[in-house]
């Protein structure tokens, strides 16, 4: 992948993370912050492993999308979890 393609992919992932903040926050309110932080951490960890062993652009897209969901599940819920407790 070229550097421009990597930057494009990362910018889409960051935009997706921003747009997923509200739905994942609502899900955290429904099922609990601790569960969403654990789920997001697992998704993020799997994406890091996928990044390590992936060697095609499709692998990078898949790992980035999984990373996007993992970050958005953890992002607001972890700080709210620390604030409440």
C-alpha positions in Angstrom: 0.0 0.0 0.0 1.2 3.5 -0.7 1.5 6.1 2.0 -1.5 8.0 0.5 -3.7 4.9 0.7 -2.7 4.3 4.3 -3.5 7.9 5.2 -6.9 7.7 3.5 -7.7 4.4 5.3 -6.7 5.9 8.7 -8.8 9.1 8.1 -11.9 7.0 7.3 -11.3 4.9 10.4 -11.0 8.0 12.6 -14.2 9.4 11.1 -16.0 6.1 11.6 -14.8 6.1 15.3 -16.3 9.6 15.7 -19.7 8.6 14.2 -19.8 5.4 16.3 -19.4 7.2 19.6 -23.1 7.8 20.1 -24.4 4.3 19.3 -21.7 2.6 21.4 -22.4 5.0 24.2 -26.1 4.1 24.1 -25.1 0.4 24.1 -22.9 1.0 27.1 -25.9 2.5 28.9 -28.0 -0.5 28.1 -25.7 -3.4 28.8 -23.2 -1.8 31.2 -19.9 0.1 30.8 -17.7 -2.7 32.1 -19.0 -5.1 29.5 -18.5 -2.7 26.7 -15.0 -1.8 27.8 -14.1 -5.5 28.0 -15.7 -6.2 24.6 -14.0 -3.2 23.0 -10.6 -4.3 24.5 -11.0 -7.8 23.1 -11.9 -6.3 19.6 -8.9 -4.0 19.8 -6.5 -6.8 20.8 -7.7 -9.0 18.0 -7.2 -6.1 15.5 -3.6 -5.7 16.7 -2.9 -9.4 16.2 -4.5 -9.1 12.8 -2.3 -6.2 12.0 0.8 -8.2 13.0 0.0 -11.1 10.7 -1.9 -9.5 7.9 0.0 -8.9 4.7 -2.5 -7.6 2.2 -4.5 -4.4 1.9 -7.7 -6.3 2.6 -6.2 -7.5 5.9 -5.3 -3.9 6.8 -8.8 -2.7 6.0 -10.4 -5.5 8.1 -8.0 -4.9 11.0 -8.6 -1.2 10.9 -12.4 -1.6 10.9 -12.2 -4.0 13.9 -9.8 -1.5 15.6 -12.4 1.3 14.9 -15.1 -0.6 16.6 -12.8 -1.5 19.5 -11.8 2.1 20.1 -15.3 3.4 19.9 -16.6 0.8 22.4 -13.8 1.7 24.9 -13.5 5.4 24.3 -16.4 7.0 26.2 -17.2 4.0 28.4 -13.8 3.8 30.1 -13.7 7.4 31.2 -17.3 7.2 32.3 -16.5 4.0 34.2 -13.6 5.8 36.0 -15.7 8.9 36.7 -18.5 6.9 38.3 -16.3 4.7 40.4 
